[in-house]
Amino acid sequence: MAGRPREFDRDAALAKARDAFWSRGYEGVSITDLVETLGLASARIYAAFGSKEKLFQEAVALYDDGEGGFATRALAEEPTAARAIERSLREGVETYTRKGRPQGCMVVSAATNCAAENDGVREFLADYRRRRTASLVERLGRAVTEGELRPDADAQALGDYYATVLHGLSVQARDGVSRKRLLATIPTTMLAIQAVAQ
């Protein structure tokens, strides 16, 4: 029918938006950039996603369901906290350094600093990172309860430490540090949990 806008693949558009935000951050991607990247008029982007911020939130959810969900999967699937942590670190490095893909972690780098009008985006990502840290702490606390780690092991401190390491690996990857060098840090990093193992 003449004049009717052509259909578009919403999932494909969302994946393109995710990669744009992952590469350049929330504020680094304008509506004009999204029009060019998605091949859609701004009115159609707003009709499909509501706003740039809502599109970004959906893009983060897509990231978390895919590449960015490596730690969630490791914590759920590995039989011990130590194996879950080691797998999270290894898969984090692999995700952050893939050729032909944005470098680093989308949630760490997309909006560390924002203009005042984008405080909601900054807080959205900060909350995501806090929840990730809490999941590490919870799993390490379970390891203490189950006897994998000593009763005096500080699950909170260990969880904070491994969250810090994961964030640092993301920054290093964004700075161009090689996968080989980042993977080489993992044995040293694992000494913290080994020191409190039963």
Residue pairs with C-beta under 8 A, 6 or more apart in sequence:
5 41
5 44
8 38
8 39
8 40
8 44
8 48
10 48
13 38
13 40
13 48
14 49
14 55
14 58
14 59
14 62
15 62
16 37
16 38
17 29
17 34
17 37
17 38
17 55
17 56
17 58
17 59
18 59
18 60
18 62
18 63
18 106
19 101
19 102
20 29
20 33
20 34
20 37
21 29
21 56
21 59
21 60
21 106
21 110
22 59
22 63
22 102
22 106
22 109
22 110
23 102
24 33
25 109
25 110
25 111
26 56
26 110
26 111
26 114
26 118
26 121
27 111
27 114
27 115
27 118
29 37
29 52
31 42
31 45
31 52
34 40
34 42
34 45
34 52
34 55
35 41
35 42
35 45
38 45
40 48
45 55
49 55
49 58
53 118
53 120
53 121
56 110
56 121
57 124
59 106
60 68
60 106
60 107
60 110
60 124
60 125
60 128
63 106
63 107
64 72
64 107
64 128
67 95
67 101
68 95
68 105
68 106
68 107
70 87
70 88
70 91
70 92
70 95
71 88
71 91
71 92
71 132
71 135
71 136
71 166
72 135
74 83
74 84
74 85
74 87
74 88
74 91
75 84
75 88
75 135
75 136
75 139
77 84
78 84
78 87
80 143
80 148
81 139
81 140
81 142
81 143
81 148
81 149
81 193
82 143
82 148
82 190
82 193
82 194
82 197
84 139
85 136
85 162
85 190
85 193
86 186
86 190
88 162
88 166
89 162
89 165
89 166
89 169
89 186
89 189
89 190
90 183
90 186
92 105
92 166
92 169
92 170
93 169
93 173
93 179
93 182
93 183
93 186
94 179
95 105
96 103
96 104
96 105
96 169
96 170
96 173
96 174
96 182
97 103
97 173
97 178
97 179
97 182
103 173
103 174
103 176
104 170
104 171
104 173
104 174
105 166
105 167
105 170
107 125
107 128
107 129
107 132
108 129
108 167
108 170
108 171
109 170
109 171
109 174
110 125
111 118
111 121
111 122
111 125
112 122
113 122
114 121
114 122
129 163
129 167
132 163
132 166
133 159
133 160
133 163
134 159
136 158
136 159
136 162
136 163
137 155
137 156
137 158
137 159
137 160
138 159
139 159
140 149
140 153
140 155
140 158
140 159
140 193
141 155
143 149
143 153
143 155
144 150
144 151
144 153
144 155
147 198
148 197
148 198
149 155
149 193
149 196
149 197
149 198
150 196
150 197
150 198
152 196
153 196
154 196
158 192
158 193
158 196
161 192
162 189
162 192
165 185
165 189
169 182
169 185
172 182
173 182
